[in-house]
Amino acid sequence: MGLDHPDVHVAEPEAGQKPAERAYETIRSAILSGELAAGTHLREEPLARMTGTSRTPVREALHRLTAEGLALAQNRHRYVADFSFHEVAVIFELRARLESYAATLAATRITREELDRMKGLIEEIDGLGDASGEGEAERFFGLNARFHEVIIAATRSSQLRALTAQAFALPLVTIKRFVCEQEINVQRSNAQHRDIVTALERRDPEWAAAAMMSHIISTKPTALASRRPGA
């Protein structure tokens, strides 16, 4: 869906929100939801209308989105990034390496409260069953993301949080395209979650890193899914 499409949402200004932040949040949300499709030319004037701001805040927002990898700069123009199968595979590899290192740090820094929070998320995922329905699958992705966010927070590293932010920004529509078309093995994923939590409770950095690495790699999309009709 392009910027000139009549169904593109126009943001309502929030009280006290700065124009640059509003432009950033609105454009980013539109990209992550798929409202602004891959390859869309991010022109400043239509984006200013969409965000209810001017071109200057939009320009600032586009700089941030380009830094995050959600937009690409080409000859002074910007476009919504196209996450091909190859790019998605790279992102999963990056996540595996970054998050395994995060688990290494978290093993020596995580609190009892954070461990209990992770256990609570595991119980919530158990309640989803096999997550075969669309609503349950989306719920699983949300709970799974929160589980991983606790570990990143437990590193107590602002640098690591910044590094993982770009990989975590993978659009939901892209996740659905490459992952949801494959079978989601919720029970296996949650068993791996339990293994990660046990390693963190034991304060074992090597075990935590290995458990995290295998967990993420096991969910990496396969080339088969990328070749399916409509992929």
N, C-alpha and C positions, 0 to 999 in steps of 0.2 A: 504493500500500500504506500503510495507516494505522498509527499507533503501537500500536494494540491488536491488530494482526495477529500471529498466532503465529510467523510467519517472520521478524519483525524481529529483527535480530541484537542480542544483549546483549553489550556490550564486556567483555572480560577485563581487569582492572586490570594495568597495566605497572609494574614496579618503578621507584620513583623519580619516576613521572609525577604531577604535581599534578592534583587532581580537576577543577579548572576547565579545564585544558588537555586532559585526557582527555575531558571532556564536549564541549568544542569540536571536537576532532578526530573524535570518534565521530559527532556530529550532522552535522558538515560532510560527512564521508565518506558518510553515509546520504543526504544531499541530492544530492550530486554523482553518486552511483551510481544514483539514482532509487528507492532503497529507501524514502525518504520522498518521496512524489510531490508535485507542485505542488498547492498549496491545502491541504495537510495542516495541521491545527491543531496547533501546537507547544506542547502542554500540558506544564507542568513536571514533574508527578508521573510520567507515563509515560516522559518523557525521562530522569528520574533513574533509573528502573528500567533503562532501556535502556543507559545509560552507566555504571551501577554507582556512581553518585554521589548527592549530595543535591540539593535544589532550588536552593540558593545557587550552586553551580558551574554548574548548568544555566542559571540566570538570567544569569550572566556570559557564558556561551557564546552565549546568544541575543542579547545586546547586540552581541557581535562579529559574529555572522552577519547581523544586521540592518544593521550598518555596512557589511558587504561586499556587501549587496544580495541575499544568498541567502535571507533571511527578510524578511517585511514586517510592520510593526507597525500594527494597527488596533484602536482602542479598548482598549488595554492587552492585547490578545492578539497573538500572532505566528503567522504562517502561512508555509509554504514558498512562495517566490516562483514565480509562473507566468510563464515566459519565452515569451510569445506571439511570433508572427512579427515584429510591430512592435518588440517589445523586443529581439529578436535582431538585427534590422536596425540599431537604435540602437547596440547594443553593437559591431557590426562597424564602424560609422562612428566610434565613440569610439576603438576600437583603431587604426583607420587614422590618425587624427590624433595619438594618443598615441605610437604606434610610429614614425610618420614623424619626429616630433620626437626620439624616442629614437635613431633612426638618425642624425639630425643631430649629436647629442651624441657618439654612439659613434664617428663618423667621425674624431673628433680624440682619442679616448681609448682605443680598443680596442687590445689587445695582440696580438702575433704568436701567442701561445698560444691566445687566443680565436678568432682567425681560422682557425687550424689545426683547432680543435675544430669550427667551423662547416663547414669543408670535409669533415671526417670524417663529419659528420651528412648532408651532401649525398651522399656516397658510399654511406652506409647506405640512404638513400632511393632511390638509383638501383638498389640491390639488390632493391628490392621490386617492380620491374616496374611494372605498371599498378595494383597494389594492389587487384585486383578481388575478392579474397576478404575475408571479414569480419576474419580475423586480420591480414591485411596492411593493411587499412584502419585498424584500430586502431593498428597499429605505425606507420603513416604519421603519424597524429595525434600520437602520442607523440614521434616524432622531430622533427616540425614544431614542436611546442611547445618542445622543448629548443633548437632553432635560434633561436627568437625570445627565449627566456630568456637566451641568451648576449648578445644585443644589449642587452637591458634591463640586464643586469649590467654591461655595458661602459660604460654611461652614468655609472657611479660616483655615481648620485644615489639616495639613499634615498627622497626625495620622489616621484620618478618611479616607483620600484618600488612604492611604496604606491598610487599612482594607478592603475597598470596592474593591480594585483592583483585588483581587483573585476571588471574586464573579462575577465581571464584565468580567472576562476572560473566561467565559463559551464559548466553541467553537461554532462557527456559525453552523457547521454541526449538533451539538447536539441541538441547539435551533430549527433548521429546523425539526429535528427528532421528538421532543416532542411538539413543539408549532405550527409549520406551518401545521402539520397534523390536528390541531384543527382549527376551524373557527376563523379568525382574525377579531375582531369587532373593526375596526378602529375608527368609530364614537364614540363608547362607550369609547375607550381608550383616544381619544382626548378630550371628554367631561370631563374625569377625569383629564387630563392635565390642562384644563381651571380651574377646581376647585382648583387644587394645586396652580396655579399661583395667583388666587384670594386670597387664604389663605396667600400666601407669601406677596402679595401687602398689605393685611390688617395687616401684622406683627403679625399674630396669630399663635404661635408655636403649640398649641394643635390641631387646625384645620388642619394646614399643615401636622402634623404627621399622623393624622387620614386619611386624604385624600391620602397621599402617601401609607400608609399601605394597604388600601382597593384597591388602584390602582394596586399594585404589586400582591396581593393575588388573584385578579380577573383574572390575566393572568397566574396564576400557572397551569402547565400542569395537566391533569387529568389522573387517572389510566387507564381509557378507552383508551386514546391515546397510552399509553405504551403497550397495549396488541394487537394493530393492527398489521396485517401481515407486516413483514419487519421491525417492530420497534425494 
